[in-house]
Amino acid sequence: MTGYVTIKLPKDLGRQIDQLLSQQNLGYTSRAEIVKEAVRTFLANKTKNP
């Protein structure tokens, strides 16, 4: 991977991610990890089922 981009999320969505991080032991340590995983999953599903 070469570099990063910045993506803005609505504050409410950020709070929901924070709640998930604090309440669940999912192995994620940051919002960025959750968002990257979600985007990877989304892209994988879209390329399988266009």
C-alpha positions as MATLAB code, in Angstrom:
seq = 'MTGYVTIKLPKDLGRQIDQLLSQQNLGYTSRAEIVKEAVRTFLANKTKNP';
ca = [
       0.000    0.000    0.000;
       1.386    3.397   -0.888;
      -0.026    6.160    1.262;
      -3.449    6.938    2.624;
      -6.511    9.035    1.853;
      -8.762   10.820    4.304;
     -12.437    9.921    4.412;
     -15.024   11.849    6.387;
     -17.835   10.104    8.237;
     -20.850   11.634    9.920;
     -20.261   12.117   13.662;
     -23.093    9.748   14.536;
     -21.483    6.963   12.522;
     -18.164    7.652   14.250;
     -19.881    7.403   17.630;
     -21.464    4.089   16.662;
     -18.045    2.734   15.701;
     -16.612    4.002   19.008;
     -19.394    2.248   20.925;
     -18.668   -0.970   19.085;
     -14.974   -0.660   19.909;
     -15.656   -0.096   23.610;
     -18.372   -2.722   24.056;
     -17.121   -5.594   21.953;
     -13.890   -7.556   21.969;
     -13.616   -7.870   18.188;
      -9.867   -7.485   17.920;
     -10.010   -4.014   16.374;
      -8.097   -1.198   18.032;
      -9.258    1.782   15.989;
     -11.967    3.214   13.780;
      -9.602    2.942   10.834;
      -9.265   -0.827   11.228;
     -13.032   -1.290   11.276;
     -13.584    0.989    8.294;
     -10.835   -0.693    6.242;
     -12.337   -4.108    6.942;
     -15.823   -2.876    6.051;
     -14.629   -1.356    2.775;
     -12.685   -4.508    1.848;
     -15.773   -6.632    2.508;
     -17.991   -4.251    0.529;
     -15.605   -4.259   -2.437;
     -15.235   -8.052   -2.376;
     -19.014   -8.472   -2.388;
     -19.477   -5.968   -5.197;
     -16.868   -7.606   -7.420;
     -18.499  -11.033   -6.902;
     -22.026   -9.757   -7.494;
     -21.912   -6.741   -9.803;
];
